[in-house]
Structure formats: C-alpha cells, structure tokens
Amino acid sequence: MKYKLTFITLFLSIHTFTSEYVFLSSSPDSFSEILGSTIKKEIYAEEDFIEFSLDEQLACLEEGLCFQKIEEKSDNPIVIYLSTYIYDEKRYLFYTFIDLKEKIVLKDLGASCESCSRLDLIPLTKNLLNNKNISTNSLASYTIFPAEKLEYPKTFNEETNLIDYEISTSVPAEIFIDNRFLGYSPQKIKAKKNTKTEIKIVAPYYEILTKEYTFQRNKKENLTLNPLLTSLAVSTNPPRATLFVNGRRVGSTPRTVNKLKVGTDIDIKITLENYVDNNFIYNPLDPSGNQINIDLERGKGLVKVKHDVNDSERDQIYVKVNGKSIGTLDNFNNDILVLDAGRNDIELTKGDITRKESFKVKIDDFLNWEVAFIESVEINISF
C-alpha cells in the first residue's frame, strides 16, 4: 500500500546533516531517478548515499515497508522523500528530510512553478536544496506519515496561540487555502486565533466545496463532498426495448435516466423480444448530460427443410421468407434456413407445386419442416 500523506503548515528549522542519505520518491519513475541523481551528484556530492533502486522503491511502496527496508540497509539513515503534485498549470515540489534512527522529521522544503514542465523541476530542485534552510514556497508544509509516529519540529512560539484545524474528506481531495494549493486531504492547518480564511476542496466528479472558516478553537472536521449528478438518454433501434439500470427496470426506450453519479460505472441491460440481450457498462462523464443509441441485434433461429426431392433437383426449389425471395434450396447448407427470430412465413415452390408454412421462431431454435413435393396417386389394379 502507499503511504498516506498529510500536510501541516509550519516554519522550517535548521539541521546539520551527518548521516547516510537515501533518496525515496512517492511516485518512483525514470524522472524521479534523474532528480535523485541530481541530488546525489550535484547538490549533496560530499555526502554518503545508500543505494535504493527504482525497483526497490516501487516494491516497498506497494508493500508499505519502505522505511523498514531502508533501516535494513543503514543504522543511521536520513531519507530525502520527494513528493510532486500538479494542479491546472502549476507544479508543486516537496522534499522532506527524515531521520529514521531518531524518528524525527528534520525539515520540509517546498517550491512551485507556473506553466512549467517536469524538466523544470531539475533547476527548481537545485535552487531549493542549495538553500538548505528556507523554502521558496510560501506554503511550505511538513509531510506527515501517520503510521510511523514521527516527531516534528516544534518551532512555534507558544505565545502566538496557534489554533489547529484538521480537515478530512469523504473522498480523496485537493485542499486549497485562499486559492493556493496546500496538498491532499487529510490536512492539518495552524493559524492565529480569529484568522479568517477561505477553504476550497476539489475532487474529480464531485461538486467543489468552498467555505469560509475562522480559527476559534482546535477542531477536527470531516467534510462530505456531494457527487456531481448527470442524466443519460438511452435510445435503441428498434425502440420500445426494456431498459434496466443497475439491475432495476426503469422503463422502455427511448428513456432518460436522471440522478446518475458522474464518473461512476453503470450496469446497463437492454432487452427486446426476438433481439439479443445487450449488456454493457457505461461511465457518464458529462455533468450536463449524456446520450447513447444502441442498434439491437436480431436474434436467429434455424428451420431444417426435410423434403422428398433428389439432391440434383434442390436447385429447382425456390424459397421465399415473408414474401421475399432468398434463392433456391441448394444455396442453404444441409437445407437449413437461418431466420430472424419472430414470425416467419415460408414458401417453397417447385414447378407448379407450392408449400407454405408459418413458424414462430425463437432465438437459437432448431425446427424441422417436413415437405412433400411428390404427390401420391392412388392406383387400383384389377385382375
């Protein structure tokens, strides 16, 4: 499992690094390797680094055992933990320094850039870490690892009477304070008493939650986000098919289904007599409304013609189905007619003789029709 991160706004403290370092990314990939290499070779070139490969990072994050794996490699490791986020056209970069032996978060350095690419994070990293004490981001935050029970720097003067406001949300969401990105929920914010701020919470497929908040006393709050709702108009060809949504019959097509959650998979089933059932999953993404049209597939059944005509004469038997000529019987493999499900009026004609029959064919039926073209003649012989 991945580490659950929380951010708490704090001032930064100064620490002298004397231990072995190890680089760890919250999202390991080839680019995070480049950032790690930049730190090792250019910024902290004089420090000792423990090798912790990309594959090792991916594996330990999946298991949730990264700190344990690092402690197996060193008796006194300091982790440089990289976290990156993007919102709209702005990228955010955080480096958290953790002394695993003492179980202390030493400091956290944050920076951001507008309309920048991932490559721009390289010089941003150099500028940020070359000044080892000050964050270039006004929203510098400590990354919190709740399961690790780490200690965090206490740099606040108690006389400032800072108030805690801890926010959690019903779904993972981005937290903004006065229109500035703070991080992902849950968050813990500190401010002086009577400070007023605007909090905005954003999550995909949910309504944006905005609220004014005044710091009066320490408070924990779990905020419920309302899902975006939309509609889905379903039509079929042919119409008047029965429509089921998530196992519930909602009527016949064409039909508009309302109050569906945006971005949520919906189980749809469409049935119509003599047509193949249509089952599929649909994910409505447009909050203003969604529309689909389904061409239904006609089911098929088989009718085998059992006749008394020689094989060489099968090309003399003309076949009509529902008034439409479909060729001679020799064109059909083993004299089997493939018919649409439903009522079928069949005519077979050989010379002056015509045979007619009506069949109500169900899907996957296999029916037999015995047809005689040679008429019996009663002959009396006297002696």
C-alpha positions in Angstrom: 0.0 0.0 0.0 1.1 3.6 -0.5 1.9 6.0 2.3 -0.9 8.2 3.3 0.3 11.8 3.3 -0.9 14.8 5.3 0.4 18.3 5.3 0.7 20.8 8.1 1.8 24.4 7.7 4.9 25.1 9.8 8.0 27.2 9.8 11.3 25.5 8.8 14.2 24.7 11.1 17.9 24.3 10.5 19.6 20.9 10.9 23.2 19.8 10.2 23.3 16.5 8.3 25.9 13.9 9.4 24.3 10.6 8.5 23.9 8.4 5.4 21.3 9.6 3.0 18.8 7.7 0.9 16.5 9.1 -1.8 12.9 7.9 -1.9 10.1 9.2 -4.2 6.4 9.0 -3.6 6.0 8.1 -7.3 9.1 6.4 -8.5 9.8 6.5 -12.2 12.7 7.3 -14.6 12.3 11.1 -14.0 12.4 10.8 -10.2 15.6 8.8 -10.7 17.0 11.9 -12.6 16.1 14.1 -9.7 17.6 11.7 -7.2 20.8 11.5 -9.3 21.0 15.3 -9.4 20.8 15.5 -5.6 23.4 12.8 -5.1 25.9 14.0 -7.7 25.5 17.8 -7.7 23.8 19.1 -4.6 25.0 16.7 -1.8 28.0 15.3 -3.7 30.1 15.2 -0.5 27.6 13.1 1.4 27.3 9.3 1.5 24.2 7.9 -0.1 22.7 4.4 0.3 21.7 2.8 -3.0 17.9 2.3 -3.2 17.0 1.4 -6.7 13.8 2.3 -8.6 12.6 -1.4 -8.4 13.2 -1.4 -4.7 11.2 1.8 -4.2 8.3 0.5 -6.3 8.2 -2.7 -4.4 8.4 -1.2 -0.9 5.8 1.4 -1.7 3.4 -1.3 -2.8 4.0 -3.2 0.5 4.1 -0.1 2.6 7.5 -1.1 4.1 9.9 1.5 2.6 11.2 2.8 5.9 11.8 -0.7 7.2 13.7 -1.7 4.1 15.9 1.4 4.4 16.7 0.7 8.0 17.9 -2.8 6.9 20.5 -1.0 4.7 21.8 1.5 7.3 22.0 2.0 11.0 21.6 5.8 10.8 19.8 6.8 7.6 18.3 10.1 6.6 15.6 9.9 4.0 15.1 12.6 1.4 11.5 12.0 0.5 10.3 13.5 -2.8 6.6 14.4 -3.4 5.3 16.1 -6.5 1.9 17.3 -7.4 0.3 19.2 -10.3 -2.9 21.3 -10.4 -4.0 23.1 -13.5 -0.8 24.5 -14.9 1.1 24.7 -11.6 3.6 22.1 -10.3 4.4 21.6 -6.6 7.6 20.1 -5.3 8.3 19.0 -1.7 11.5 17.4 -0.2 11.0 16.0 3.4 14.1 15.1 5.4 13.5 12.3 7.9 16.0 10.9 10.5 14.8 7.3 10.7 17.0 6.4 13.7 15.7 9.3 15.9 12.2 9.1 14.3 12.3 12.8 13.6 11.2 14.9 10.6 14.1 17.4 10.3 12.5 19.8 7.8 10.5 20.0 4.6 11.3 22.3 1.7 8.7 23.2 -0.9 8.6 25.1 -4.2 6.2 25.6 -7.1 6.3 26.9 -10.6 3.7 28.1 -13.1 3.3 26.6 -16.6 6.5 24.5 -16.2 7.4 21.1 -17.5 8.9 18.2 -15.5 12.3 19.2 -16.7 11.9 22.5 -15.0 11.8 20.6 -11.7 15.6 19.9 -12.0 16.7 23.6 -11.7 13.9 24.1 -9.2 15.4 21.2 -7.1 18.8 22.8 -7.3 17.6 26.2 -6.2 15.5 24.7 -3.4 18.1 22.3 -1.9 21.1 24.6 -2.3 19.5 26.8 0.3 19.1 24.1 2.9 17.1 26.1 5.4 14.4 28.2 3.6 11.5 27.1 1.4 10.9 29.1 -1.7 7.3 28.2 -1.5 5.1 30.4 0.8 3.1 27.2 1.5 5.9 25.1 2.9 4.5 22.1 4.6 5.6 19.1 6.6 4.8 15.8 5.1 3.2 13.6 7.8 3.4 9.8 7.9 0.8 8.9 10.5 1.7 5.2 10.7 5.4 6.0 11.6 4.8 8.0 14.7 7.5 10.5 13.8 8.3 13.7 15.8 8.0 17.0 14.0 9.9 20.3 14.7 8.4 22.5 17.3 9.3 25.9 16.1 6.2 27.9 17.1 6.3 30.3 19.9 3.5 29.1 22.3 2.6 32.8 22.9 1.2 33.0 19.4 -1.7 30.8 20.5 -1.9 29.0 17.2 -5.2 27.1 16.6 -5.3 23.7 14.9 -7.9 22.9 12.2 -7.7 19.3 10.9 -9.7 18.6 7.7 -10.6 15.2 6.3 -12.9 14.5 3.4 -15.3 11.7 2.4 -13.2 11.0 -0.7 -9.5 11.9 -1.6 -9.4 15.6 -2.5 -7.2 18.6 -3.1 -7.2 21.3 -0.4 -6.8 25.0 -1.3 -6.3 27.8 1.3 -7.2 31.3 -0.1 -6.9 29.8 -3.6 -3.4 28.4 -3.0 -2.8 24.7 -3.2 -1.9 23.1 0.1 -2.0 19.4 -0.6 -4.2 16.4 -0.5 -6.6 15.5 2.3 -6.4 15.0 5.2 -4.7 18.3 6.2 -3.8 19.9 9.4 -3.6 23.7 9.3 -2.4 26.1 12.0 -3.2 29.8 12.4 -3.7 32.5 15.0 -7.0 32.9 16.7 -9.7 34.8 14.8 -7.8 34.3 11.5 -10.3 34.1 8.6 -9.6 32.0 5.5 -11.3 30.5 2.5 -11.1 26.8 2.1 -11.7 25.1 -1.2 -11.9 21.3 -1.6 -11.7 19.8 -5.1 -12.1 16.2 -6.1 -12.8 14.7 -9.6 -16.5 14.1 -10.3 -17.6 15.9 -7.1 -19.0 19.4 -6.5 -16.4 21.9 -5.4 -16.8 22.7 -1.7 -16.0 26.2 -0.7 -16.3 27.5 2.9 -15.2 30.4 5.0 -13.5 29.4 8.2 -12.5 31.4 11.3 -9.9 29.9 13.7 -11.6 30.0 17.1 -10.6 26.7 18.8 -8.9 23.4 17.9 -11.2 21.5 15.6 -11.3 18.3 13.6 -13.9 18.2 10.7 -14.8 15.5 8.2 -16.3 17.2 5.2 -18.7 15.3 2.9 -18.4 16.1 -0.8 -21.5 15.8 -2.9 -21.1 13.8 -6.2 -21.9 15.5 -9.4 -25.1 14.2 -10.9 -26.0 13.9 -14.5 -28.5 12.3 -16.9 -28.3 9.6 -19.5 -30.6 9.4 -22.5 -30.9 5.9 -23.9 -32.4 5.2 -27.3 -32.5 2.0 -29.3 -33.1 0.8 -32.8 -35.8 -0.5 -32.9 -37.4 1.4 -30.0 -39.6 0.2 -27.1 -36.9 -2.1 -25.6 -36.9 -2.7 -21.9 -34.1 -0.8 -20.1 -32.5 -1.9 -16.8 -30.0 0.3 -14.9 -28.0 -1.4 -12.1 -30.5 -4.3 -12.1 -33.6 -2.1 -11.8 -36.2 -1.8 -14.6 -36.6 1.9 -15.5 -38.9 1.7 -18.5 -38.8 1.4 -22.2 -36.6 3.2 -24.8 -36.3 6.0 -25.5 -35.7 6.8 -21.9 -33.8 9.4 -19.9 -32.4 8.3 -16.6 -31.6 11.1 -14.1 -29.5 11.5 -10.9 -26.6 9.3 -12.0 -23.2 9.9 -10.4 -20.7 11.4 -12.8 -17.7 9.1 -13.3 -19.4 6.1 -11.8 -19.7 2.8 -13.7 -23.4 2.0 -14.5 -24.6 -1.5 -15.4 -27.0 -1.3 -18.3 -29.1 -4.1 -19.8 -31.5 -3.8 -22.7 -33.9 -6.5 -23.7 -36.5 -6.8 -26.5 -38.4 -9.8 -27.7 -36.7 -11.5 -30.7 -33.5 -9.5 -30.2 -30.3 -10.4 -28.4 -30.0 -9.0 -24.9 -27.5 -6.2 -24.7 -25.4 -5.8 -21.5 -22.6 -3.3 -21.0 -21.0 -0.9 -18.5 -21.3 2.8 -19.2 -19.5 5.6 -17.4 -21.2 9.0 -17.7 -18.6 11.8 -17.7 -20.5 14.9 -18.9 -22.3 16.6 -16.0 -24.5 18.4 -18.5 -26.0 15.2 -19.9 -25.0 12.0 -21.7 -26.6 10.2 -24.7 -26.2 6.8 -26.2 -28.0 5.0 -29.1 -27.9 1.2 -29.4 -28.6 -0.8 -32.5 -30.0 -4.0 -31.3 -29.1 -7.3 -32.9 -31.9 -9.5 -34.2 -31.8 -13.0 -32.8 -31.6 -16.0 -35.1 -33.2 -19.5 -35.3 -32.9 -22.4 -37.7 -35.5 -24.3 -39.7 -34.4 -27.5 -41.5 -36.4 -28.4 -44.6 -36.9 -32.2 -44.8 -38.1 -32.9 -48.4 -38.6 -35.8 -50.8 -36.7 -34.3 -53.7 -33.4 -35.7 -55.1 -30.3 -33.7 -54.4 -29.9 -33.0 -58.0 -33.3 -31.2 -58.0 -32.7 -29.0 -55.0 -31.9 -26.1 -57.3 -35.4 -26.3 -58.6 -37.0 -25.4 -55.2 -37.4 -21.6 -54.8 -37.5 -20.2 -51.3 -39.4 -17.1 -50.1 -39.4 -15.8 -46.5 -42.0 -13.2 -45.6 -42.7 -12.6 -49.3 -39.0 -12.0 -50.1 -37.2 -14.4 -52.5 -33.9 -15.6 -50.9 -32.8 -18.1 -53.6 -33.0 -21.8 -54.2 -32.8 -24.5 -51.6 -29.4 -25.8 -52.8 -27.8 -22.5 -51.6 -28.5 -23.5 -48.0 -26.2 -25.8 -46.2 -28.0 -29.1 -45.3 -31.3 -27.4 -46.4 -31.2 -25.3 -43.2 -32.7 -21.9 -43.3 -31.3 -19.2 -41.0 -34.2 -17.0 -40.0 -34.8 -13.9 -37.9 -36.4 -14.6 -34.6 -40.1 -13.9 -34.6 -42.9 -14.9 -37.1 -41.7 -16.2 -40.5 -43.9 -17.1 -43.4 -42.1 -19.6 -45.6 -42.9 -20.6 -49.2 -41.2 -23.4 -51.1 -42.0 -23.7 -54.8 -41.1 -26.5 -57.2 -42.7 -26.2 -60.6 -46.4 -25.9 -60.1 -46.3 -27.0 -56.5 -46.1 -24.5 -53.7 -45.8 -25.4 -50.0 -46.4 -22.8 -47.3 -45.9 -22.8 -43.5 -45.7 -20.2 -40.7 -43.2 -20.5 -37.9 -42.8 -18.5 -34.7 -39.0 -18.8 -34.4 -37.3 -18.2 -31.0 -33.7 -17.3 -30.6 -31.5 -20.4 -31.0 -34.5 -22.5 -32.1 -33.8 -25.6 -34.3 -37.1 -26.6 -36.0 -37.9 -29.2 -38.6 -40.3 -28.8 -41.5 -41.3 -31.9 -43.5 -42.3 -31.1 -47.0 -43.6 -33.4 -49.8 -43.4 -32.3 -53.4 -44.2 -35.7 -54.9 -47.9 -36.2 -54.7 -49.1 -39.7 -54.0 -51.5 -41.2 -56.6 -54.0 -43.9 -55.7 -53.7 -46.8 -58.3 -56.3 -49.6 -58.5 -55.1 -52.7 -60.3 -57.7 -55.3 -61.3 -57.0 -58.9 -62.2 
